[in-house]
Amino acid sequence: VQLQASGGGLVQPGGSLSISCAASGSISSINAWGWSRQAPGKEREGPACIQSSGGDIYYADSVKGRFTISADTTTNTVYLQMDTLSTGDTAVYYCASTNPWYGSLWSTLRASEFDVWGQGTQVTVSS
């Protein structure tokens, strides 16, 4: 499986940004995919994930109500719409996938626990 992230950039606090991730290869091995973010000096955090079937969705408390994750099963693409962004959302966002569905554990998964990583995309929230 290969994951290709796109989007990201610079946005002012309170603004919105959308990032996406396209999967290719043996996507049948993916049961859950989403985003894991890493900011300098902070713990890795998984803000959101979705089952590949488009069923269950998980959001970390830090983004609940502001971020929306969705998946297009026809194009094998997952999207993360980020609204009301704050400086605390600044991070490199990595698209990642797992075979198991971890649910709320997605937020604290270690890097080694993801099955596949895509390249990161920088999201910077700054005035």
Order of alpha helices (4+ residues) and beta strands (2+ residues): beta-beta-beta-beta-beta-beta-beta-beta-beta-beta
